[in-house]
Amino acid sequence: MSLPTALVMAVAAPAAGGGGLQDMVLQFAPLLFLLVAGYFLLIRPQQQRQREHVKRVSALKRGDTVVMSNGMLGKVVRVEDDEIGVEIAQNVTVKMIKSMVHDIRTRGEPAAANDKS
């Protein structure tokens, strides 16, 4: 047998097994599993958190205590369509975009005690 004939037979031998579709499915099954697991473990929970955040920010009302994206705390004094007025100190009000609110602490939340007794 010459070298080119042996090479052709070696390449054609695995394909002659007859289970081409089944082998292909078995090769792509782990990749498909990783994609599905990634969707349910990473993408879907992030989308749900984003929807919940948008719902909470759209329900902002005057008097709510908010945490801004830069970590500052403030009290909502004015609510408009896309912007809010936040009082960060006595008689100091800043105007900010609603989407920059990181967390909302409503006025009904109990405050933590300063002492450790």
C-alpha positions, 0 to 999 in steps of 0.5 A: 500500500502506498502512502497516499492510499494509507492516508485516505483509508486512515481518514475515511475509517472513522467516518465509516462507523455509520453513527455520524449523527449520533456522534455529532449529538454526543459531541455537542451535548456538553456545549448545549448543556453549558449554554442552557445552564449559563442562561439559567444561572447567569442571564435569567437571574440578572434580568429578573433583578433588573426588572425588579430594580426598574419597578422599584425606581419607577415607584419612587415617591417623596420622602423615600431614602435612597442610596445613590450609585456613588454610595451617598445617602439622600432623601427624595424631595422631588420626583419627575419623569426621568429625574429626582431631587435628592436632599443630601444635607440640610438645604442641599438638594441635587438633581439626579437621573432616576436610573442612578439610584442604587437602592431604595430604603423606604422611610418605614425601615428601622434604623440600626442602633449605635450602641452594642448593648 
